[in-house]
């Protein structure tokens, strides 16, 4: 089995064991949420394995960075959508997803944000659409915190439960896990629609 430190990209591996790890993780999460469509799990799982005693703190810092990025993305959508927002969507190849999400957001905003937040759909779509569509900022941040909290605290729990096997499990079953999370989110959506008159 590969050691967790050898799974880390060299740029973040330099910060492990230093006081800079938490700020670097915060910035990496902010950038991942805002402009870099890479799965942060590739960094987070090895870090959680290396720093198990701080697993919940690492998940919290990752969530905080993501929420900061989500807030910036929301503000881009609200104030700069016609210029920066359109550019970002074109760069990500997500214009069609944005249009579809805009319709869903108007109808079922809170659950739509949660669904995008726990699935492989680029979260930038939700941020820009919520801002451009003037979705309430507080509800947007709450839905984002729930969705991304499920991801990051779920990974911390996985590492705490299965230890070194977490990385292999994630690599082998990430797609299945993503579909499972989508299924749970859709089930939650269906239940909320059923309970709402």
N, C-alpha and C positions, 0 to 999 in steps of 0.2 A: 504494500500500500504506500502511496506517495505521502510524504510528510506534509502537513498543512502549510508550513513556511515555503516549501518548494512550489506550492500551487499559487502563491501570491505573485502578482506582477511585481517586478523589481522596484518600481517607483514607490509602491506602498510598503513593500517589505522593509525598506530602509527606516520606516517610522515605527515598526513594531517595537514594543518595549520602551518607547520614548514618550515624553510628554506631548509630542506633536501628533500622536496617533489619533486622538479624538478630534482635534480640529481638522486634520486631513480627511478623516472619515466623513465628517460633517460636510466638508466642501465636495468630496467625491459624490456623496448622496445628493447634494444640491445640484451639482452638474448633471448627474444621471437623470434626475427628475426634470431638469430644465432643457438640456440640449443634447446629451450624450445617450443615445438609445442602446446602452449596454446593460446586461443583467448584473446588477450590483451584487447578486448572490455569489458570483464568481470571486468576489473579494471578501464578502461578509462571512461566508461559511468558513474559509480557512482562518480568518481572524477570530471568529467565535471559538474555533477549535484550539487555537493558540492561547486564547485569553478567556477560558471558560469561567473563571471567577468574576469576570467583568462582562459576561455575555449579555445580561439585561441592560447594562449601561451602553454597550456597543449598539444594541438594537435601538435604544432610546436616542442615541446620538444620530444614528442612521435615519430614524423617523424624523427627528428635528430637522436634519438637513433636507430631507425630502419635502417636508412641509414648508420650509423656507423657499425651496425651489418652486413648489406649487404656488405659493403666494406671489412670487415674481412672475410666474407664467400666467396666473390669473390677471395680474395687473397689466401684463403685455396684452392679453386678450381684451381687457377693458379699455385701455388707453391707446394701444399701438397696433391693434389687430390689422388694420388696413395696410400697414407697412411691415413691421417686424413679424406679426403673426402669420401673414400670408407667406413671407419668406421662409419662416421656420417650418410651416406645413409642407411647402414645396421641397425643402431640404430633406425632410423626413419621409417624403412620399406619402403623406397622410391626409391630403386634401379630401379625398373621397370619404375616408373614415371620419374626418371632421364634419362633413356635411351630414352624414348619417347620425353621428353622435349629437349634433345640434338638434335634430328632430327628437331624438330620445330624451335629451336633456330638457326640452320644453315640456315633455309629457311626464317624465318620471326622473327628475333631476337627481335626487339624493341616491336612489338605488343605482342609477346609471353611473354615477361617479364611483360608487363602491365597486360595481362590476368592472369598470375599466381599471380601477386601482389594484384589483387582485388578479387580473388576467394579463396576458402578454401584449395587449393593445397598448401602443405608446401613450403614456399618461399625459404627454403634452397636448394631446387631443382634448382631454377633459379640461385641462387648465385653460387653454385658449377659448374653448367653447363656453365654459362657465363665465369667464371674464367678458367675452364678447356678447354673450347672451344675458348679461347682468344677473346671473344667478346669485343669490345671497351669499356673500363672502363667508359668513360664519358657518352656514350649512355646508358650503364647499369644503372649508377646512375640516369640519367635523367628519364629513364623509371620507375625505382624503386620509385623515388620521385613522379612522376605522379600517379602511382598506389596506393602507400601507402598514399599519400596526399588525394586521393579520399576517402580512408577509414577513416582516422583520422579527416580530416576537415569535412567530411560528418557526422561523429558522433557528432562533435561539433555543426554543423548546426542543426542536429536533436534535440539535447538538447536545443539549443537556440529557436527553433521553437515550440517544444511541451513540454518542461520542464520535469516534473516528469514522464510523460507518456513514455518518451524515453526508459527507462529501460524495461518496459513491452512490448513495441513495438519491441524492439530488441530481447527479449527472445522469443516472439511469432512468429516473422517473420524473424529471422536471415537467415534461410535456403532460404526462398523466396527472401529475399534481396540479398543473395549471388548469387542465380540464375539470378536475375535481373541484377546484376553487370556483371555477366558472359555474359548475353545476350547483354548488352551495349558494353562490350569489344569486343565480337565477331562481333557485328554490325560495330564497329569502324574498326576492322580488315578487314571485308568485304569491307567497303568503301575504306580503304587505298589500298587494292588489286585491286579494281575496278578502282581507280584513277591512279594507277601506271601502266605504259605501260609494 
